[in-house]
Amino acid sequence: MKKQGIKELNGMPGKHPLSDLLRDDRMPHIWCPGCDIGTIFASCLTAIHESNIDYNDFAVISGIGCSGRAAGYVKLDSFHTTHGRAIPFATGLKIAKPKMKIIVFSGDGDLFTIGGNHFIHAARRNMDLTIICVNNFTYGMTGGQVASSTPFKARTSTTPNGNFERPFNLAYMAAAAGAAYVARWTTLHVRRLTNSILEAFNKKGFSFVEVISSCPTSFGRKNKLGPPLHIIQHFHKISVIKNSIHPKDANLDIEKEIVVGKFVDIERPTFFDLWEEIYPPIREKRGE
Ligand SMILES: Cc1ncc(C[n+]2csc(CCOP(=O)(O)OP(=O)(O)O)c2C)c(N)n1
């Protein structure tokens, strides 16, 4: 598929600069006013556009949730799968089509709470996938229930007096489970986020990009965080860039400090490397 230049499209009245990647027929989208998912989606599409990879070689997989809707809005091969199961679908597709670039675009609830088990095992296997996680600290679509990423004491519809459980640090978990690439940005670090997604595409193995994002409707309102712009400005203001630090030190405290940056970028044998080492005849039989 031929890519159109962003500049070229910008000059066309009424055309979105990324319209060659957007399914106009699905617009308007379902995201609430002030939601950050659109920014993250645009970063992802910009990275796809800027990569030297043919559009036909991409697939976007998502689970269920507001973030998960992204798979239905992209003009590429995509699957909108069941809740928490985006990674198993992506793994199956990668095994069937090893040359494809598989992006999983989903929420913190989908990837880490309902689907947490799949996440850690794909990272452990160093499965060649790029995971983009919209971390808005809650189950946004269903009204803002507590998730495994909800900050301690934060109010949600299921913890009206505050969350009494300790949240996961998603970046640290990804690194500990074996991810080859781990980065975290807020939705106001747009260029850095886009660059990280591009780096993640080019990384051999399991790459994870966490995006700290506001959900003004389901999380912001309950925690009296103020209007949407105020929330993301606050996240940006308290964020500190600390590239290459140990992910255990990548603090995430939405009141005081959000450590962002690229934390992990390592070479590790992938699922396919180790498979080939132990079972070369299977790949030969398949003519690969
Ligand atoms: C097995 C199953 N359990 C629960 C649900 C209900 N459900 C739909 S979306 C969602 C929350 C998704 O949250 P998250 O992944 O954080 O995405 P967000 O909506 O915040 O972007 C839930 C619990 C479901 N669809 N399937």
The ligand as an SDF file (V2000), in Angstrom:
LIG
                    3D

 26 27  0  0  0  0  0  0  0  0999 V2000
  -14.6250  -10.9030   30.5850 C   0  0  0  0  0  0  0  0  0  0  0  0
  -15.1370   -9.4810   30.6930 C   0  0  0  0  0  0  0  0  0  0  0  0
  -15.1880   -8.9090   31.9090 N   0  0  0  0  0  0  0  0  0  0  0  0
  -15.5840   -7.6400   32.0300 C   0  0  0  0  0  0  0  0  0  0  0  0
  -15.9600   -6.9280   30.9340 C   0  0  0  0  0  0  0  0  0  0  0  0
  -16.4470   -5.5010   31.0850 C   0  0  0  0  0  0  0  0  0  0  0  0
  -15.4800   -4.5140   30.6550 N   0  0  0  0  0  0  0  0  0  0  0  0
  -15.5270   -3.9660   29.4150 C   0  0  0  0  0  0  0  0  0  0  0  0
  -14.3980   -2.7680   29.1880 S   0  0  0  0  0  0  0  0  0  0  0  0
  -13.8080   -2.9620   30.7560 C   0  0  0  0  0  0  0  0  0  0  0  0
  -12.7360   -2.0830   31.3050 C   0  0  0  0  0  0  0  0  0  0  0  0
  -11.5840   -1.7960   30.3980 C   0  0  0  0  0  0  0  0  0  0  0  0
  -10.6340   -1.0370   31.1000 O   0  0  0  0  0  0  0  0  0  0  0  0
   -9.2200   -0.6870   30.5020 P   0  0  0  0  0  0  0  0  0  0  0  0
   -8.6270   -1.8640   29.8570 O   0  0  0  0  0  0  0  0  0  0  0  0
   -8.3980   -0.0430   31.5570 O   0  0  0  0  0  0  0  0  0  0  0  0
   -9.5690    0.3150   29.3320 O   0  0  0  0  0  0  0  0  0  0  0  0
  -10.1860    1.7830   29.3340 P   0  0  0  0  0  0  0  0  0  0  0  0
  -11.6640    1.6140   29.1220 O   0  0  0  0  0  0  0  0  0  0  0  0
   -9.8620    2.4310   30.6500 O   0  0  0  0  0  0  0  0  0  0  0  0
   -9.5130    2.4400   28.1830 O   0  0  0  0  0  0  0  0  0  0  0  0
  -14.5050   -3.9740   31.4400 C   0  0  0  0  0  0  0  0  0  0  0  0
  -14.2520   -4.3850   32.8440 C   0  0  0  0  0  0  0  0  0  0  0  0
  -15.9130   -7.5610   29.6650 C   0  0  0  0  0  0  0  0  0  0  0  0
  -16.2310   -6.9090   28.5390 N   0  0  0  0  0  0  0  0  0  0  0  0
  -15.4840   -8.8200   29.5720 N   0  0  0  0  0  0  0  0  0  0  0  0
  1  2  1  0
  2  3  1  0
  2 26  2  0
  3  4  2  0
  4  5  1  0
  5  6  1  0
  5 24  2  0
  6  7  1  0
  7  8  2  0
  7 22  1  0
  8  9  1  0
  9 10  1  0
 10 11  1  0
 10 22  2  0
 11 12  1  0
 12 13  1  0
 13 14  1  0
 14 15  2  0
 14 16  1  0
 14 17  1  0
 17 18  1  0
 18 19  2  0
 18 20  1  0
 18 21  1  0
 22 23  1  0
 24 25  1  0
 24 26  1  0
M  CHG  1   7   1
M  END
$$$$
